[in-house]
Amino acid sequence: MQFKKPKFWDKNRQTIFSLVLFPLSVIVYFVTKLKRLKKGKKFKFPIICVGNIYLGGTGKTPISIEIFKIISSMNKKTVFIKKFYPYINDEIKILNKIGPVISEKSRIRSLKNLENSNHEVALLDDGFQDTKFLKDLSIICFDETNWIGNGNIIPSGPLRESLDALKYAHCIMMKGKKNQKRESQLLNYNKKLQFFYFDYNIEIENSIREKKAIAFAGIGNPESFFELLTEKNLNVIKKISFPDHHKFTNNDLDKIINFANENNAIILTTEKDYERLEHKYKSLIYYTKLSVKIEKI
C-alpha cells in the first residue's frame, strides 16, 4: 500500500480536514476498543512485539533488528514474524539478512507454525494491534519529531488507536532525547511503562562523505532520513520524498539520475528503498545502512 502522510496530521492543532474526518475516527476508536475485548491465544514460547501507535516512521524495523541481536547473544533461537503484504518485500529482505523470517498472511498462522519448531523466541516486527494472540512483551516506538501529531486517530490523525491502548504495553522506545513531559503524558495511561531512548547511526562509505548528494526516500517518515543525513554533515543539495513503499518507476529514477549528473552529485537512499530498485539502477545509487543505539535513562 503506497501511502503519503497528510500534512495536517502533524499539526499541533485541529484543522478543517481533521475536524471533517473526526466522525470517522470515532468509528475507528470503537472498532479498535471492541477488538481489545477479545482474549487472544497463549503460546508456549515467549512472544515479543515491536509495534507502534503512530502510523509509520517510528523505527520498528531497526529496533526489531537490535533486539534480535541482543536475544541471539543470549543463545536463544529467535525468529522474526512479519505479516505478509505484497508491498513489504523490502522489509522482509532486510530482516532476512539478520535472521530467519516467517511471513504469512496471518500472524497467528506464523506463530502456530513455530509450535513444533526448535525456535525459542518469536519477535514480531509490527503487530501491537493484532489481538488474536497474547504478547509477553510489547514495545511501542515513538519518534520525538512527529510525536503523536495532532493526537487524533486515523483518518483525522496519525494514530492507529487511542493512547489508552498503552495499558497493554510494557515499555516505550523513544527516538530522541529524554522528555519528562512526554513520559508523564504516557504514564497517565499506564503507570508501569518503562522508557528507553534510541538514536540512529548510519554507515556510509568514507569516499562519498565529501561529495554533494541527492537524497530520496519512500518510507513512513522521509524527513527523519533527511535530518539524519544533515546531522551526519552530508552535503545534501536536494531532498525528494515519495509515498511509503513507493514502487519506483524508470521515470522517477531517470529524473533523479539526470539531476545528479547535472550537479556532479551522488545519489543516496535508504536500505529499504534500495531493496525496491530494479537491478540496473543499483550500481548508480548508494544506500545508507541504519543501526540504532538504545539507552536506558
C-alpha positions in Angstrom: 0.0 0.0 0.0 1.5 3.3 -1.1 0.8 6.0 1.4 1.8 9.6 1.8 1.0 11.1 5.1 -1.3 14.1 5.0 0.5 17.2 6.3 -2.4 18.2 8.6 -1.8 15.0 10.7 1.3 16.5 12.2 -0.1 20.0 13.0 -0.2 20.7 16.8 -3.8 21.9 16.4 -7.0 20.8 14.7 -7.6 21.8 11.1 -10.7 21.8 8.9 -9.6 18.5 7.5 -9.1 16.8 10.8 -12.5 18.1 12.1 -14.3 16.9 8.9 -12.8 13.5 9.3 -13.2 13.2 13.0 -16.6 11.3 12.9 -14.8 8.5 11.0 -12.1 8.5 13.7 -14.8 7.9 16.3 -15.9 4.8 14.4 -12.3 3.5 14.3 -11.9 4.2 18.0 -14.9 2.0 18.9 -13.9 -0.8 16.5 -10.4 -1.0 18.0 -11.8 -0.9 21.5 -14.1 -3.9 20.7 -11.1 -5.8 19.3 -9.2 -5.3 22.5 -12.0 -7.0 24.4 -11.2 -10.4 22.8 -8.8 -12.6 24.6 -6.0 -13.9 22.4 -4.4 -17.3 22.2 -1.5 -18.0 24.6 1.5 -19.7 23.1 4.1 -21.8 25.0 7.1 -19.7 23.7 7.7 -16.0 24.5 6.4 -13.5 22.0 8.0 -10.1 21.8 6.2 -7.4 19.8 7.8 -4.2 18.5 4.9 -2.0 17.4 3.6 1.5 17.3 0.5 3.6 17.7 1.7 6.5 15.5 1.3 5.2 11.9 4.7 4.6 10.2 8.2 6.0 10.6 8.8 5.2 14.2 11.8 2.8 13.9 10.1 -0.5 14.4 12.3 -2.5 12.0 15.8 -1.2 13.2 14.6 -1.7 16.8 13.5 -5.2 16.0 16.9 -6.0 14.5 18.7 -4.6 17.5 16.5 -6.7 19.9 17.1 -9.8 17.7 20.8 -9.3 18.1 20.5 -8.9 21.9 18.4 -12.0 22.3 20.6 -14.1 19.9 23.6 -13.1 22.0 22.0 -15.0 24.9 22.0 -18.1 22.7 18.2 -18.1 22.2 17.0 -19.3 18.9 14.9 -16.4 17.7 12.7 -15.9 14.6 11.2 -12.8 13.1 7.4 -12.8 12.5 6.3 -10.3 9.8 2.8 -10.3 8.4 2.8 -10.7 4.7 1.8 -7.9 2.4 2.8 -7.6 -1.3 4.4 -4.2 -0.7 6.7 -5.1 2.3 9.1 -7.4 0.5 11.8 -4.8 1.1 11.5 -5.1 4.9 11.5 -8.9 4.7 14.7 -8.8 2.7 16.4 -6.6 5.3 15.2 -8.9 8.2 16.4 -12.0 6.3 19.9 -10.6 6.3 19.8 -10.7 10.1 17.9 -13.9 10.8 15.1 -16.3 9.8 11.8 -14.7 8.9 8.3 -16.3 8.8 5.9 -14.2 6.8 2.3 -15.4 6.4 -0.9 -13.5 5.7 -1.9 -14.3 9.3 0.5 -13.7 12.2 -1.2 -16.3 14.3 -0.7 -18.9 11.5 3.0 -18.0 11.5 3.1 -18.5 15.3 1.3 -21.8 15.1 4.0 -22.9 12.6 6.5 -22.3 15.4 4.8 -24.5 18.0 6.7 -27.7 16.8 9.9 -26.0 15.9 13.2 -25.5 17.8 12.8 -21.7 17.9 12.6 -20.3 21.4 11.5 -16.7 20.9 9.1 -15.1 18.4 10.0 -11.5 17.6 7.2 -9.5 15.8 8.1 -6.5 13.7 4.7 -4.8 14.0 1.5 -6.4 15.3 0.6 -4.5 18.5 -2.9 -4.1 17.2 -3.3 -7.8 16.4 -5.4 -9.2 19.3 -5.6 -12.8 18.2 -2.7 -13.8 20.5 -1.1 -12.7 23.7 2.3 -11.0 23.9 4.8 -11.5 26.7 6.5 -8.2 25.9 5.0 -5.3 23.9 7.4 -2.4 22.9 5.9 0.7 21.4 8.1 3.0 19.3 7.7 6.8 19.0 9.8 9.5 17.3 10.1 12.8 19.1 10.0 14.6 15.7 6.4 13.6 15.0 5.4 12.5 18.5 1.6 11.9 18.3 0.9 14.5 15.6 -2.4 16.2 16.2 -3.4 13.4 18.6 -6.3 12.1 16.6 -7.0 8.6 15.4 -6.9 7.8 11.7 -8.2 9.2 9.3 -8.3 12.6 11.1 -4.9 12.0 12.6 -1.9 9.6 12.5 -2.8 7.3 15.5 -3.7 3.7 14.8 -5.7 3.6 18.0 -6.1 5.7 21.1 -3.2 6.1 23.6 -5.2 4.2 26.2 -4.1 1.1 24.4 -0.8 1.7 26.1 -2.2 -0.2 29.1 -1.4 -3.3 27.0 2.2 -2.3 26.5 5.3 -2.8 28.7 7.9 -0.3 27.5 8.4 2.7 25.2 11.2 3.2 22.8 11.6 6.9 22.0 13.8 8.2 19.2 15.2 11.3 20.6 16.2 12.8 24.0 14.7 12.3 27.4 11.5 14.3 27.8 9.8 14.2 31.2 6.7 15.9 30.0 6.0 13.2 27.3 6.8 10.4 29.8 4.3 11.8 32.2 1.7 12.0 29.5 2.1 8.3 28.6 2.3 7.3 32.3 -1.3 8.6 32.6 -2.3 5.6 30.6 0.0 3.0 32.2 2.0 3.7 35.4 4.2 0.6 34.8 5.7 1.7 31.5 9.5 1.6 31.2 11.2 4.2 29.0 14.2 3.7 26.7 15.7 6.2 24.2 17.4 5.5 21.0 19.2 7.2 18.1 20.1 6.2 14.6 23.6 5.6 13.3 24.3 5.4 9.6 27.1 3.6 7.8 28.3 5.5 4.7 31.5 4.9 2.7 34.1 7.5 3.6 34.8 8.1 -0.1 31.4 9.7 -0.6 31.2 11.9 2.6 32.7 14.9 0.9 30.6 14.8 -2.2 27.3 16.6 -3.0 24.3 14.3 -2.6 20.8 14.0 -3.9 18.7 12.1 -1.3 15.4 10.4 -1.9 13.2 8.2 0.2 9.8 6.5 0.1 9.4 5.5 3.8 6.9 6.3 6.5 8.8 9.4 7.6 11.3 10.6 4.9 12.1 13.8 6.9 13.8 11.7 9.6 16.1 10.2 7.0 16.9 13.6 5.6 17.5 15.1 9.0 19.9 12.2 9.8 22.0 12.9 6.7 22.2 16.6 7.8 23.2 15.6 11.3 26.0 13.5 9.9 27.3 16.6 8.0 26.5 15.3 4.5 26.1 17.9 1.8 22.6 17.2 0.6 21.6 19.6 -2.1 18.2 18.1 -2.9 15.7 16.0 -1.0 12.9 14.1 -2.7 10.0 12.4 -0.9 7.8 9.6 -2.2 4.9 7.8 -0.6 5.7 4.9 1.8 6.5 1.7 0.0 6.6 3.6 -3.3 7.3 1.5 -6.4 9.9 3.5 -8.2 9.4 3.9 -12.0 12.1 4.3 -14.5 10.9 7.8 -15.0 11.3 8.5 -11.2 14.8 7.3 -11.2 15.9 8.7 -14.5 14.9 12.2 -13.4 16.9 11.8 -10.2 20.0 10.4 -12.0 19.9 13.2 -14.6 19.7 15.9 -11.9 22.6 14.2 -10.1 24.7 14.1 -13.2 24.0 17.8 -14.0 25.1 18.8 -10.5 28.0 16.3 -10.2 26.4 14.7 -7.2 25.9 11.2 -5.9 22.5 9.7 -5.0 21.6 8.4 -1.6 18.6 6.5 -0.4 17.5 4.2 2.5 18.3 0.5 2.6 14.5 -0.2 2.3 14.2 1.9 -0.8 17.3 0.4 -2.3 15.8 -3.1 -2.0 12.9 -2.0 -4.2 15.0 -0.7 -7.0 15.4 -2.6 -10.3 18.9 -4.2 -10.6 20.0 -1.9 -13.4 19.8 1.1 -11.1 21.5 -0.3 -8.0 25.0 0.3 -9.3 24.2 4.0 -9.7 22.7 4.6 -6.2 24.2 4.4 -2.7 22.2 3.4 0.3 22.7 4.1 4.0 22.8 1.1 6.4 20.9 2.0 9.5 21.5 0.8 13.1 20.3 2.0 16.5 21.8 2.7 19.8 19.5 2.1 22.7 19.9 3.8 26.1 18.1 3.4 29.4 17.9 6.8 31.0 
